[in-house]
């Protein structure tokens, strides 16, 4: 297993280089440059000023030279400095925002797994029952409801009208004066609605995947044999059927890891949460090339790591794969 993981980690290097090459070319081919935001709205900006700004950012050099310089700094884990007004290192900006996004998405994944797996199992066992039909309606609602509309609805009902949860940010006024338990409760109250919005769509999808996989697995011969041997139904489902039904879910879960960034843009913007999604959106609007590439590299790494985690999860769930 360790040898296999080592090979996969080595193969990630050329894949990551190819992804960065394509991403670097695409964002530079897009219309507009970082200097446009500083010169187009300034009637006194001259052509000389624009040329000096382009030289300052290194945009006057050929594209392959810019990429070679960027990839050389990336090898030293130097993502460069942001083109924004603060000119801070990109790595510092990412380090500030990444923990917030990881926390929200890890909590949402835990909620998805804790709720969707039991729902999928019960729906498969009690096929065509009232519970199965009710969860089917829930799934259709989850697929059809836009996340931004759900976020606005929750903010209006639970934040504005009922006043149960805060509608923006991660901390309340006077947060620093609270004790440890009070700060934890304050963070939790701010995270309830963002985590629910992030998890709601995933609940629908994962519960359906789990249901369909369980329906297929419970018809297999080894499950019928286990029942014929007189094993309790609980043991048949949890020990024999569940492991094999989890394999496709593990794949989907591994592929959902890069969505930690892209899927966070909507609810982080609506709830004014300083996370990676909001940072990436602001960087795109400002044509902040170093920041955009830094976030894209992080997304590419998460994608590759997600695929690796899915394969490792396969091996842990299925002993046949582990032995092979």
N, C-alpha and C positions, 0 to 999 in steps of 0.2 A: 504493500500500500504506500509506504513512504517513497519507494522508488518511482511509483506511478505519479505521485504528487510532485516529486522533483522534476520529472519529465514535463509534466503539464506546466509547471512554473517556468521552465526554460522556453517552452513554446510560446508562452505569453509575450516574450520580449519582441520577436518579429511581428506578431500580431498587433501589439501596442504601437510599434513604429509605423506600421501601415495605417492604422486608424488615425494616428496623429497627423500623418502626411495628408490624408484625404481631408481631415477636418481643417487643417491649416490652409489648404488650398481653397476650400469652399468658403470659409469666412472672409478670405481676402478677395474672392471673386464677387462677393455680394456688393451691391452698390453702396457707396458712402464710405467715409473714413472718419477716424476719431477727430481729425482736424476740422471737419465740417461743422461740428457742434460749437467750435470756438470761433470760426471765421464767418460762417454764412449768416449768423444773426448779428454780426458786428459790422455795421456799415463802414467803419474805418479800417477794417482788416484788408491789407494789401496782398498782392501776390507774393511779395517777398516774405511777409509774415507767414503765409501758408507754407511756403517752401522751407522756412526755418523750422516750423513746427513738424513738418514731415521728416526733416533731417534729425530733429530731436528725438522723435519716436522711432527712427530707423526705417521709415516707410519709403524713403527714396532709393533704397537698395533693391537689387533684384530679389524676387520672391524666394528663389532657392537659397540665396545667401541669408535672408531672414530666417528661413526654416533651419538651415544648418546652425546658425547662431542660437536659435531657440532650443533645438534638440541637444546642443552641447551643454546649455545651461540646465536643461531638464535632467541630463545624466548626473548632474551635481545636486539634483532636487532643488533647483533654483527656477521658480516659475516667472521670474522677472517682477517688475513693478507695474502697478496698475496705471492706466492712462487717465484715471480720474484725477480730480483736483488734489487729492491727498497724496498721490503717488506712493502709496504704501505697498510693501511687498504682497504679491498675490497670495503667497502661502500663509501670511498672517491673516488676511481676510478670510480665506477658506477655513483656517483653524478656528476662527471666531464663530463662524456660522455652522460648521459641520456638526458639532455636538448637538445643537438644537434639532437639526433635521434628522439625525440618526435617532435621537431620543423619541421624537414623534413617530417616526416610521417603524421603529422597533416595537413601540407600544401598539401601534396599529396592527402589525403582523402578529403579535401575540394575541390580540383580540380576535383577529381573523381566524387563527388556528384554534383558539379555545372555543369559538362559537361555531365555525363552519364545519369542522370535523364531526362533532356530535350531531349537528343538524343533518349532515350528509349521511351518516350511519343510520340514524333513526328514520330518515326519509326512505332509505333503501330497504330497511327491515320492514317498515310499515308502508309499503308501496300502495299508492292509490287511497290511502287513508286520509282523514281530515287533516292530520298534521302534515302529510306530504303535500296535499293540495294547498294548504296555507303557506308553507314554505315556498312553493312554486310561485304563488302570487307575490311573496316577498322578493323572490329573485327577479321577477319581471320588473317590479318597482325599482329594485337596486340597479338593474341594467339601464332602465329608461330615465332615471332621475339624474340630471346634470349635477355634478358636485358643487359648482358655484351656486346654483339655485338652492341646493340643500343647505349650504353654508349660510346664505343670506336668510333662509327661512329659520334656521336655528338661532341665528343672531337676533332676529326680530321677536321670536316667541320666547326663548329662554333667556336672552340677554336684555332686551329692551322692555318687553311687556311683563315678564315674570321676575326679571332681575336675579335669576339663579346663578348665572355664570357671567364672567367678564367677556366682552366681545372683541377685545384687541389686546395685543401684547402678551408678554409672559409674566409680568409682575405688576402688582398694584402699587399705588402711591403709599409710601410708608413701609414698603416691603422690607427695607433694611433694618427697621426697628422691631420686627417681629422675632419671636424666638424660633428655634429650629423647627418645631412642629408647625408653627404658624407659617413659616416660609414654604414648607413642603405642601401644606394645604393650599396656599396661594398659588403655587406652581400647578398643582393638580386641578384647581378650579379653572385655570386658564387653558389647560390642555384637554379638558373633557370634549369640547366641541370640535377642535381641530383633529383630535384622534378619531372621533366618531366619523367625521366627514372623510378622513383618509381611509378608514376601514370599511365604510359602508359598501362601496362598490366591490371591494375584494370579498366581503362576506357572501355576496350573491354568487360570484364566480366560483369561489373555492367550494362552497356547499354543493353546487351543481356538479362540479368535477368529482367531488367525493361520492356523491350519490350514484353517478353513472359508473364509477369504478367499482363501488361496492356491489351494484347490481350485476356487474359482469363477473366479479370474483366469486360471489356466493353461488353461482351456477357451476363452478368448476368441480371436477371430480374429487379433488382432495378435501374440499369443504363437505361434499356429500359423504365421503368416507369418514370424516371426523364426526359428523352427526350420526352415522350408522354405528360407530363405535360407542355411542352413548355419552359423548362429551356434552357438558352443559352448553346451552346456546351462547352464553356469555363468553365462554372459553373459545368456542368455534369462531365467533365474530372477532374478538380482540386478539387472540393468539394466532389464528390461521388466516383469516380473511383480511384483517386490517393492514397487516404489513404489506401485502401485495397491492392492496388498493391505494396505499400511500405513495407508491412509486411515481405515477404521473403527477401527483400533487407536489412531490419533492422537486420534480423538474420545473413546474410552473413557479414554485416558490423561489428556486434558484434564479430563474430568469427575471423575477420581479425585483431582484436586488438593485439593478440600475435605476429602477423607478423611484428609488429613494430621493433622487434629485429632481428628475423631470416631473414626477407626479406631485411634487411639493409646491410647485409654482402657484397653483390656483389658491389653495387654502392658506398658504403663507402670505400671499398678497392680500387676500380678503381679511384675514385675522391680524394683519400687520405683525407677523412673526419674523424676526430677523434670522432667517435660515438660508440654506443654500439655494433653494428655488428662487427666492426673492433676489438674492445676490446675482444669480445667473441672468434673471430677467433684466435687472438694472444694467448689467454688463452688456447685454445684447443691445439695449436701447442706446447706450452710450458708445457703441462700437469699441469697447474696451477689449482689444484683442488678447493681451496677456491673461486677463481674468477669464475670458471665454475659453481660451485654450486650457487654462488650469482646471476649470470645472469639467470640460470635456474629457480631459485626461483622467480625472477622478471617475467620471461616469464610465469610461472605457475599462478602467481597472476594476470597477465594481461589476461590470458585465462579465469580464473574464473570471473574476473570483466567484461570481454567482454560478457560472457554468461548472467551475471546479467543485464548489460546494454541493451542487446537484449530483455530480458523479460520486462524490464521497458519501453523500446521503443515500444514494442507491446502494452502495456497498454496505453501509450500516444497516439498511433495511432488509436487504436480500443477501443471505449468506452465500448463495451461488455466485453472485457477482464478486463478492469479497474473495472467495477462494480462487476464482479465475484470474 
